[in-house]
């Protein structure tokens, strides 16, 4: 639990978010990493299109 507090207490600027994501990614087992990459490839373009459409409104 102390490690979780460290991750959440880190400054949350853009660089802090990247470092936190990297810390979490490093701890994932390879199978879970593959699942995340597969889901990103499948759903990423749709999510980007939705974000673009929301931005235009």
CHARMM internal coordinates of N, CA and C (Angstrom, degrees):
IC EDIT
DIST 1 N 1 CA 1.4460
DIST 1 CA 1 C 1.5353
ANGL 1 N 1 CA 1 C 112.56
DIST 1 C 2 N 1.3327
ANGL 1 CA 1 C 2 N 119.38
DIHE 1 N 1 CA 1 C 2 N -33.68
DIST 2 N 2 CA 1.4641
ANGL 1 C 2 N 2 CA 117.89
DIHE 1 CA 1 C 2 N 2 CA 178.41
DIST 2 CA 2 C 1.5272
ANGL 2 N 2 CA 2 C 112.57
DIHE 1 C 2 N 2 CA 2 C -59.79
DIST 2 C 3 N 1.3261
ANGL 2 CA 2 C 3 N 117.19
DIHE 2 N 2 CA 2 C 3 N -33.78
DIST 3 N 3 CA 1.4672
ANGL 2 C 3 N 3 CA 120.17
DIHE 2 CA 2 C 3 N 3 CA -179.83
DIST 3 CA 3 C 1.5232
ANGL 3 N 3 CA 3 C 110.60
DIHE 2 C 3 N 3 CA 3 C -66.17
DIST 3 C 4 N 1.3295
ANGL 3 CA 3 C 4 N 116.84
DIHE 3 N 3 CA 3 C 4 N -38.04
DIST 4 N 4 CA 1.4591
ANGL 3 C 4 N 4 CA 121.09
DIHE 3 CA 3 C 4 N 4 CA 178.95
DIST 4 CA 4 C 1.5282
ANGL 4 N 4 CA 4 C 110.28
DIHE 3 C 4 N 4 CA 4 C -62.91
DIST 4 C 5 N 1.3041
ANGL 4 CA 4 C 5 N 116.95
DIHE 4 N 4 CA 4 C 5 N -41.15
DIST 5 N 5 CA 1.4693
ANGL 4 C 5 N 5 CA 119.86
DIHE 4 CA 4 C 5 N 5 CA 177.72
DIST 5 CA 5 C 1.5217
ANGL 5 N 5 CA 5 C 110.66
DIHE 4 C 5 N 5 CA 5 C -61.36
DIST 5 C 6 N 1.3257
ANGL 5 CA 5 C 6 N 116.56
DIHE 5 N 5 CA 5 C 6 N -39.78
DIST 6 N 6 CA 1.4648
ANGL 5 C 6 N 6 CA 120.53
DIHE 5 CA 5 C 6 N 6 CA 178.52
DIST 6 CA 6 C 1.5230
ANGL 6 N 6 CA 6 C 110.25
DIHE 5 C 6 N 6 CA 6 C -62.47
DIST 6 C 7 N 1.3346
ANGL 6 CA 6 C 7 N 116.48
DIHE 6 N 6 CA 6 C 7 N -43.99
DIST 7 N 7 CA 1.4593
ANGL 6 C 7 N 7 CA 119.77
DIHE 6 CA 6 C 7 N 7 CA -179.21
DIST 7 CA 7 C 1.5181
ANGL 7 N 7 CA 7 C 111.17
DIHE 6 C 7 N 7 CA 7 C -63.87
DIST 7 C 8 N 1.3162
ANGL 7 CA 7 C 8 N 117.19
DIHE 7 N 7 CA 7 C 8 N -39.72
DIST 8 N 8 CA 1.4556
ANGL 7 C 8 N 8 CA 120.34
DIHE 7 CA 7 C 8 N 8 CA -177.75
DIST 8 CA 8 C 1.5239
ANGL 8 N 8 CA 8 C 112.38
DIHE 7 C 8 N 8 CA 8 C -79.60
DIST 8 C 9 N 1.3298
ANGL 8 CA 8 C 9 N 117.24
DIHE 8 N 8 CA 8 C 9 N -23.27
DIST 9 N 9 CA 1.4569
ANGL 8 C 9 N 9 CA 120.48
DIHE 8 CA 8 C 9 N 9 CA -177.85
DIST 9 CA 9 C 1.5274
ANGL 9 N 9 CA 9 C 112.51
DIHE 8 C 9 N 9 CA 9 C -84.98
DIST 9 C 10 N 1.3043
ANGL 9 CA 9 C 10 N 116.65
DIHE 9 N 9 CA 9 C 10 N -12.93
DIST 10 N 10 CA 1.4693
ANGL 9 C 10 N 10 CA 120.32
DIHE 9 CA 9 C 10 N 10 CA -179.52
DIST 10 CA 10 C 1.5283
ANGL 10 N 10 CA 10 C 109.79
DIHE 9 C 10 N 10 CA 10 C -61.42
DIST 10 C 11 N 1.2954
ANGL 10 CA 10 C 11 N 116.84
DIHE 10 N 10 CA 10 C 11 N 146.82
DIST 11 N 11 CA 1.4715
ANGL 10 C 11 N 11 CA 120.28
DIHE 10 CA 10 C 11 N 11 CA 179.12
DIST 11 CA 11 C 1.5185
ANGL 11 N 11 CA 11 C 109.34
DIHE 10 C 11 N 11 CA 11 C -58.79
DIST 11 C 12 N 1.3159
ANGL 11 CA 11 C 12 N 116.54
DIHE 11 N 11 CA 11 C 12 N 134.62
DIST 12 N 12 CA 1.4509
ANGL 11 C 12 N 12 CA 120.06
DIHE 11 CA 11 C 12 N 12 CA -172.44
DIST 12 CA 12 C 1.5183
ANGL 12 N 12 CA 12 C 113.65
DIHE 11 C 12 N 12 CA 12 C -100.40
DIST 12 C 13 N 1.2930
ANGL 12 CA 12 C 13 N 117.10
DIHE 12 N 12 CA 12 C 13 N 45.07
DIST 13 N 13 CA 1.4539
ANGL 12 C 13 N 13 CA 119.65
DIHE 12 CA 12 C 13 N 13 CA 169.34
DIST 13 CA 13 C 1.5244
ANGL 13 N 13 CA 13 C 108.01
DIHE 12 C 13 N 13 CA 13 C -79.50
DIST 13 C 14 N 1.3108
ANGL 13 CA 13 C 14 N 117.38
DIHE 13 N 13 CA 13 C 14 N -176.55
DIST 14 N 14 CA 1.4646
ANGL 13 C 14 N 14 CA 119.60
DIHE 13 CA 13 C 14 N 14 CA -179.85
DIST 14 CA 14 C 1.5330
ANGL 14 N 14 CA 14 C 112.83
DIHE 13 C 14 N 14 CA 14 C -58.65
DIST 14 C 15 N 1.3074
ANGL 14 CA 14 C 15 N 116.83
DIHE 14 N 14 CA 14 C 15 N -40.66
DIST 15 N 15 CA 1.4613
ANGL 14 C 15 N 15 CA 119.91
DIHE 14 CA 14 C 15 N 15 CA -179.68
DIST 15 CA 15 C 1.5234
ANGL 15 N 15 CA 15 C 111.25
DIHE 14 C 15 N 15 CA 15 C -69.13
DIST 15 C 16 N 1.3273
ANGL 15 CA 15 C 16 N 117.03
DIHE 15 N 15 CA 15 C 16 N -37.43
DIST 16 N 16 CA 1.4642
ANGL 15 C 16 N 16 CA 121.13
DIHE 15 CA 15 C 16 N 16 CA 177.63
DIST 16 CA 16 C 1.5149
ANGL 16 N 16 CA 16 C 112.25
DIHE 15 C 16 N 16 CA 16 C -64.37
DIST 16 C 17 N 1.3270
ANGL 16 CA 16 C 17 N 116.22
DIHE 16 N 16 CA 16 C 17 N -37.91
DIST 17 N 17 CA 1.4641
ANGL 16 C 17 N 17 CA 119.90
DIHE 16 CA 16 C 17 N 17 CA 178.08
DIST 17 CA 17 C 1.5228
ANGL 17 N 17 CA 17 C 110.01
DIHE 16 C 17 N 17 CA 17 C -66.26
DIST 17 C 18 N 1.3251
ANGL 17 CA 17 C 18 N 116.94
DIHE 17 N 17 CA 17 C 18 N -40.95
DIST 18 N 18 CA 1.4675
ANGL 17 C 18 N 18 CA 120.55
DIHE 17 CA 17 C 18 N 18 CA 178.89
DIST 18 CA 18 C 1.5232
ANGL 18 N 18 CA 18 C 110.28
DIHE 17 C 18 N 18 CA 18 C -63.30
DIST 18 C 19 N 1.3201
ANGL 18 CA 18 C 19 N 117.62
DIHE 18 N 18 CA 18 C 19 N -44.62
DIST 19 N 19 CA 1.4650
ANGL 18 C 19 N 19 CA 120.10
DIHE 18 CA 18 C 19 N 19 CA 179.83
DIST 19 CA 19 C 1.5215
ANGL 19 N 19 CA 19 C 111.75
DIHE 18 C 19 N 19 CA 19 C -64.09
DIST 19 C 20 N 1.3272
ANGL 19 CA 19 C 20 N 117.24
DIHE 19 N 19 CA 19 C 20 N -40.16
DIST 20 N 20 CA 1.4591
ANGL 19 C 20 N 20 CA 120.79
DIHE 19 CA 19 C 20 N 20 CA 178.26
DIST 20 CA 20 C 1.5200
ANGL 20 N 20 CA 20 C 110.83
DIHE 19 C 20 N 20 CA 20 C -64.46
DIST 20 C 21 N 1.3276
ANGL 20 CA 20 C 21 N 117.13
DIHE 20 N 20 CA 20 C 21 N -44.04
DIST 21 N 21 CA 1.4664
ANGL 20 C 21 N 21 CA 120.52
DIHE 20 CA 20 C 21 N 21 CA 178.31
DIST 21 CA 21 C 1.5291
ANGL 21 N 21 CA 21 C 110.10
DIHE 20 C 21 N 21 CA 21 C -61.78
DIST 21 C 22 N 1.3264
ANGL 21 CA 21 C 22 N 117.12
DIHE 21 N 21 CA 21 C 22 N -40.20
DIST 22 N 22 CA 1.4647
ANGL 21 C 22 N 22 CA 120.20
DIHE 21 CA 21 C 22 N 22 CA 179.25
DIST 22 CA 22 C 1.5242
ANGL 22 N 22 CA 22 C 110.98
DIHE 21 C 22 N 22 CA 22 C -64.94
DIST 22 C 23 N 1.3442
ANGL 22 CA 22 C 23 N 117.44
DIHE 22 N 22 CA 22 C 23 N -41.52
DIST 23 N 23 CA 1.4663
ANGL 22 C 23 N 23 CA 120.66
DIHE 22 CA 22 C 23 N 23 CA 177.71
DIST 23 CA 23 C 1.5213
ANGL 23 N 23 CA 23 C 111.04
DIHE 22 C 23 N 23 CA 23 C -59.31
DIST 23 C 24 N 1.3207
ANGL 23 CA 23 C 24 N 116.41
DIHE 23 N 23 CA 23 C 24 N -44.00
DIST 24 N 24 CA 1.4669
ANGL 23 C 24 N 24 CA 120.22
DIHE 23 CA 23 C 24 N 24 CA -179.44
DIST 24 CA 24 C 1.5236
ANGL 24 N 24 CA 24 C 110.03
DIHE 23 C 24 N 24 CA 24 C -68.02
DIST 24 C 25 N 1.3206
ANGL 24 CA 24 C 25 N 117.68
DIHE 24 N 24 CA 24 C 25 N -44.78
DIST 25 N 25 CA 1.4729
ANGL 24 C 25 N 25 CA 122.28
DIHE 24 CA 24 C 25 N 25 CA -178.94
DIST 25 CA 25 C 1.5251
ANGL 25 N 25 CA 25 C 111.07
DIHE 24 C 25 N 25 CA 25 C -58.82
DIST 25 C 26 N 1.3234
ANGL 25 CA 25 C 26 N 116.35
DIHE 25 N 25 CA 25 C 26 N -41.33
DIST 26 N 26 CA 1.4644
ANGL 25 C 26 N 26 CA 121.18
DIHE 25 CA 25 C 26 N 26 CA -179.03
DIST 26 CA 26 C 1.5191
ANGL 26 N 26 CA 26 C 112.29
DIHE 25 C 26 N 26 CA 26 C -60.81
DIST 26 C 27 N 1.3256
ANGL 26 CA 26 C 27 N 117.54
DIHE 26 N 26 CA 26 C 27 N -31.39
DIST 27 N 27 CA 1.4539
ANGL 26 C 27 N 27 CA 122.12
DIHE 26 CA 26 C 27 N 27 CA -175.86
DIST 27 CA 27 C 1.5309
ANGL 27 N 27 CA 27 C 113.49
DIHE 26 C 27 N 27 CA 27 C -86.46
DIST 27 C 28 N 1.3197
ANGL 27 CA 27 C 28 N 117.01
DIHE 27 N 27 CA 27 C 28 N -10.41
DIST 28 N 28 CA 1.4599
ANGL 27 C 28 N 28 CA 119.66
DIHE 27 CA 27 C 28 N 28 CA -179.40
DIST 28 CA 28 C 1.5280
ANGL 28 N 28 CA 28 C 110.71
DIHE 27 C 28 N 28 CA 28 C -75.70
DIST 28 C 29 N 1.3310
ANGL 28 CA 28 C 29 N 116.31
DIHE 28 N 28 CA 28 C 29 N 140.99
DIST 29 N 29 CA 1.4662
ANGL 28 C 29 N 29 CA 119.05
DIHE 28 CA 28 C 29 N 29 CA 172.94
DIST 29 CA 29 C 1.5312
ANGL 29 N 29 CA 29 C 110.08
DIHE 28 C 29 N 29 CA 29 C -67.11
DIST 29 C 30 N 1.3233
ANGL 29 CA 29 C 30 N 117.87
DIHE 29 N 29 CA 29 C 30 N 155.35
DIST 30 N 30 CA 1.4675
ANGL 29 C 30 N 30 CA 120.79
DIHE 29 CA 29 C 30 N 30 CA -177.39
DIST 30 CA 30 C 1.5311
ANGL 30 N 30 CA 30 C 114.40
DIHE 29 C 30 N 30 CA 30 C -55.38
DIST 30 C 31 N 1.3270
ANGL 30 CA 30 C 31 N 118.22
DIHE 30 N 30 CA 30 C 31 N -36.79
DIST 31 N 31 CA 1.4711
ANGL 30 C 31 N 31 CA 119.83
DIHE 30 CA 30 C 31 N 31 CA 179.83
DIST 31 CA 31 C 1.5267
ANGL 31 N 31 CA 31 C 111.07
DIHE 30 C 31 N 31 CA 31 C -63.83
DIST 31 C 32 N 1.3292
ANGL 31 CA 31 C 32 N 116.77
DIHE 31 N 31 CA 31 C 32 N -40.59
DIST 32 N 32 CA 1.4635
ANGL 31 C 32 N 32 CA 119.30
DIHE 31 CA 31 C 32 N 32 CA 179.19
DIST 32 CA 32 C 1.5246
ANGL 32 N 32 CA 32 C 110.76
DIHE 31 C 32 N 32 CA 32 C -69.48
DIST 32 C 33 N 1.3111
ANGL 32 CA 32 C 33 N 117.44
DIHE 32 N 32 CA 32 C 33 N -35.90
DIST 33 N 33 CA 1.4670
ANGL 32 C 33 N 33 CA 120.16
DIHE 32 CA 32 C 33 N 33 CA 176.21
DIST 33 CA 33 C 1.5215
ANGL 33 N 33 CA 33 C 110.39
DIHE 32 C 33 N 33 CA 33 C -60.56
DIST 33 C 34 N 1.3411
ANGL 33 CA 33 C 34 N 115.77
DIHE 33 N 33 CA 33 C 34 N -43.06
DIST 34 N 34 CA 1.4604
ANGL 33 C 34 N 34 CA 120.35
DIHE 33 CA 33 C 34 N 34 CA 179.76
DIST 34 CA 34 C 1.5272
ANGL 34 N 34 CA 34 C 110.68
DIHE 33 C 34 N 34 CA 34 C -63.60
DIST 34 C 35 N 1.3251
ANGL 34 CA 34 C 35 N 117.39
DIHE 34 N 34 CA 34 C 35 N -40.94
DIST 35 N 35 CA 1.4682
ANGL 34 C 35 N 35 CA 120.43
DIHE 34 CA 34 C 35 N 35 CA 177.96
DIST 35 CA 35 C 1.5227
ANGL 35 N 35 CA 35 C 111.33
DIHE 34 C 35 N 35 CA 35 C -60.92
DIST 35 C 36 N 1.3162
ANGL 35 CA 35 C 36 N 116.31
DIHE 35 N 35 CA 35 C 36 N -42.43
DIST 36 N 36 CA 1.4660
ANGL 35 C 36 N 36 CA 120.15
DIHE 35 CA 35 C 36 N 36 CA 179.81
DIST 36 CA 36 C 1.5274
ANGL 36 N 36 CA 36 C 110.22
DIHE 35 C 36 N 36 CA 36 C -64.99
DIST 36 C 37 N 1.3218
ANGL 36 CA 36 C 37 N 117.30
DIHE 36 N 36 CA 36 C 37 N -43.40
DIST 37 N 37 CA 1.4673
ANGL 36 C 37 N 37 CA 120.06
DIHE 36 CA 36 C 37 N 37 CA 179.08
DIST 37 CA 37 C 1.5234
ANGL 37 N 37 CA 37 C 111.36
DIHE 36 C 37 N 37 CA 37 C -63.95
DIST 37 C 38 N 1.3348
ANGL 37 CA 37 C 38 N 117.14
DIHE 37 N 37 CA 37 C 38 N -41.34
DIST 38 N 38 CA 1.4675
ANGL 37 C 38 N 38 CA 120.35
DIHE 37 CA 37 C 38 N 38 CA 178.44
DIST 38 CA 38 C 1.5246
ANGL 38 N 38 CA 38 C 110.92
DIHE 37 C 38 N 38 CA 38 C -63.01
DIST 38 C 39 N 1.3350
ANGL 38 CA 38 C 39 N 116.92
DIHE 38 N 38 CA 38 C 39 N -43.80
DIST 39 N 39 CA 1.4650
ANGL 38 C 39 N 39 CA 120.35
DIHE 38 CA 38 C 39 N 39 CA 179.30
DIST 39 CA 39 C 1.5234
ANGL 39 N 39 CA 39 C 110.98
DIHE 38 C 39 N 39 CA 39 C -65.37
DIST 39 C 40 N 1.3280
ANGL 39 CA 39 C 40 N 116.65
DIHE 39 N 39 CA 39 C 40 N -36.65
DIST 40 N 40 CA 1.4617
ANGL 39 C 40 N 40 CA 120.42
DIHE 39 CA 39 C 40 N 40 CA 178.57
DIST 40 CA 40 C 1.5220
ANGL 40 N 40 CA 40 C 111.09
DIHE 39 C 40 N 40 CA 40 C -65.75
DIST 40 C 41 N 1.3193
ANGL 40 CA 40 C 41 N 116.72
DIHE 40 N 40 CA 40 C 41 N -41.25
DIST 41 N 41 CA 1.4657
ANGL 40 C 41 N 41 CA 119.95
DIHE 40 CA 40 C 41 N 41 CA 178.08
DIST 41 CA 41 C 1.5225
ANGL 41 N 41 CA 41 C 111.67
DIHE 40 C 41 N 41 CA 41 C -65.51
DIST 41 C 42 N 1.3270
ANGL 41 CA 41 C 42 N 115.82
DIHE 41 N 41 CA 41 C 42 N -35.59
DIST 42 N 42 CA 1.4618
ANGL 41 C 42 N 42 CA 119.88
DIHE 41 CA 41 C 42 N 42 CA -177.67
DIST 42 CA 42 C 1.5271
ANGL 42 N 42 CA 42 C 111.83
DIHE 41 C 42 N 42 CA 42 C -76.77
DIST 42 C 43 N 1.3272
ANGL 42 CA 42 C 43 N 116.98
DIHE 42 N 42 CA 42 C 43 N -47.00
DIST 43 N 43 CA 1.4606
ANGL 42 C 43 N 43 CA 121.32
DIHE 42 CA 42 C 43 N 43 CA -171.84
DIST 43 CA 43 C 1.5261
ANGL 43 N 43 CA 43 C 114.24
DIHE 42 C 43 N 43 CA 43 C -102.00
DIST 43 C 44 N 1.3220
ANGL 43 CA 43 C 44 N 118.29
DIHE 43 N 43 CA 43 C 44 N -14.43
DIST 44 N 44 CA 1.4580
ANGL 43 C 44 N 44 CA 121.87
DIHE 43 CA 43 C 44 N 44 CA -176.46
DIST 44 CA 44 C 1.5136
ANGL 44 N 44 CA 44 C 114.78
DIHE 43 C 44 N 44 CA 44 C -57.38
DIST 44 C 45 N 1.3364
ANGL 44 CA 44 C 45 N 118.97
DIHE 44 N 44 CA 44 C 45 N -48.70
DIST 45 N 45 CA 1.4657
ANGL 44 C 45 N 45 CA 119.34
DIHE 44 CA 44 C 45 N 45 CA -179.61
DIST 45 CA 45 C 1.5301
ANGL 45 N 45 CA 45 C 112.79
DIHE 44 C 45 N 45 CA 45 C -61.08
DIST 45 C 46 N 1.3185
ANGL 45 CA 45 C 46 N 116.77
DIHE 45 N 45 CA 45 C 46 N -38.16
DIST 46 N 46 CA 1.4647
ANGL 45 C 46 N 46 CA 120.00
DIHE 45 CA 45 C 46 N 46 CA 179.05
DIST 46 CA 46 C 1.5298
ANGL 46 N 46 CA 46 C 110.61
DIHE 45 C 46 N 46 CA 46 C -66.59
DIST 46 C 47 N 1.3273
ANGL 46 CA 46 C 47 N 116.78
DIHE 46 N 46 CA 46 C 47 N -42.11
DIST 47 N 47 CA 1.4629
ANGL 46 C 47 N 47 CA 120.27
DIHE 46 CA 46 C 47 N 47 CA 179.47
DIST 47 CA 47 C 1.5312
ANGL 47 N 47 CA 47 C 110.68
DIHE 46 C 47 N 47 CA 47 C -65.74
DIST 47 C 48 N 1.3200
ANGL 47 CA 47 C 48 N 117.54
DIHE 47 N 47 CA 47 C 48 N -38.34
DIST 48 N 48 CA 1.4659
ANGL 47 C 48 N 48 CA 120.79
DIHE 47 CA 47 C 48 N 48 CA 177.71
DIST 48 CA 48 C 1.5235
ANGL 48 N 48 CA 48 C 110.58
DIHE 47 C 48 N 48 CA 48 C -64.75
DIST 48 C 49 N 1.3323
ANGL 48 CA 48 C 49 N 117.21
DIHE 48 N 48 CA 48 C 49 N -40.07
DIST 49 N 49 CA 1.4664
ANGL 48 C 49 N 49 CA 120.53
DIHE 48 CA 48 C 49 N 49 CA 178.51
DIST 49 CA 49 C 1.5233
ANGL 49 N 49 CA 49 C 110.68
DIHE 48 C 49 N 49 CA 49 C -65.29
DIST 49 C 50 N 1.3250
ANGL 49 CA 49 C 50 N 117.10
DIHE 49 N 49 CA 49 C 50 N -40.60
DIST 50 N 50 CA 1.4639
ANGL 49 C 50 N 50 CA 120.15
DIHE 49 CA 49 C 50 N 50 CA 177.57
DIST 50 CA 50 C 1.5238
ANGL 50 N 50 CA 50 C 110.73
DIHE 49 C 50 N 50 CA 50 C -63.31
DIST 50 C 51 N 1.3212
ANGL 50 CA 50 C 51 N 117.33
DIHE 50 N 50 CA 50 C 51 N -42.48
DIST 51 N 51 CA 1.4660
ANGL 50 C 51 N 51 CA 120.62
DIHE 50 CA 50 C 51 N 51 CA 179.13
DIST 51 CA 51 C 1.5253
ANGL 51 N 51 CA 51 C 110.48
DIHE 50 C 51 N 51 CA 51 C -63.83
DIST 51 C 52 N 1.3379
ANGL 51 CA 51 C 52 N 116.48
DIHE 51 N 51 CA 51 C 52 N -40.75
DIST 52 N 52 CA 1.4634
ANGL 51 C 52 N 52 CA 120.40
DIHE 51 CA 51 C 52 N 52 CA 178.49
DIST 52 CA 52 C 1.5240
ANGL 52 N 52 CA 52 C 110.66
DIHE 51 C 52 N 52 CA 52 C -63.27
DIST 52 C 53 N 1.3268
ANGL 52 CA 52 C 53 N 117.10
DIHE 52 N 52 CA 52 C 53 N -42.97
DIST 53 N 53 CA 1.4632
ANGL 52 C 53 N 53 CA 120.54
DIHE 52 CA 52 C 53 N 53 CA -179.96
DIST 53 CA 53 C 1.5244
ANGL 53 N 53 CA 53 C 111.88
DIHE 52 C 53 N 53 CA 53 C -66.18
DIST 53 C 54 N 1.3117
ANGL 53 CA 53 C 54 N 116.94
DIHE 53 N 53 CA 53 C 54 N -37.80
DIST 54 N 54 CA 1.4731
ANGL 53 C 54 N 54 CA 119.85
DIHE 53 CA 53 C 54 N 54 CA 177.27
DIST 54 CA 54 C 1.5185
ANGL 54 N 54 CA 54 C 110.82
DIHE 53 C 54 N 54 CA 54 C -66.50
DIST 54 C 55 N 1.3063
ANGL 54 CA 54 C 55 N 115.79
DIHE 54 N 54 CA 54 C 55 N -36.97
DIST 55 N 55 CA 1.4673
ANGL 54 C 55 N 55 CA 120.64
DIHE 54 CA 54 C 55 N 55 CA -179.80
DIST 55 CA 55 C 1.5261
ANGL 55 N 55 CA 55 C 111.14
DIHE 54 C 55 N 55 CA 55 C -65.34
DIST 55 C 56 N 1.3229
ANGL 55 CA 55 C 56 N 116.81
DIHE 55 N 55 CA 55 C 56 N -35.17
DIST 56 N 56 CA 1.4648
ANGL 55 C 56 N 56 CA 121.06
DIHE 55 CA 55 C 56 N 56 CA -178.47
DIST 56 CA 56 C 1.5175
ANGL 56 N 56 CA 56 C 112.54
DIHE 55 C 56 N 56 CA 56 C -71.16
DIST 56 C 57 N 1.3155
ANGL 56 CA 56 C 57 N 117.21
DIHE 56 N 56 CA 56 C 57 N -26.27
DIST 57 N 57 CA 1.4806
ANGL 56 C 57 N 57 CA 119.85
DIHE 56 CA 56 C 57 N 57 CA -176.33
DIST 57 CA 57 C 1.4890
ANGL 57 N 57 CA 57 C 112.94
DIHE 56 C 57 N 57 CA 57 C -70.10
END
COOR INIT
IC SEED 1 N 1 CA 1 C
IC BUILD
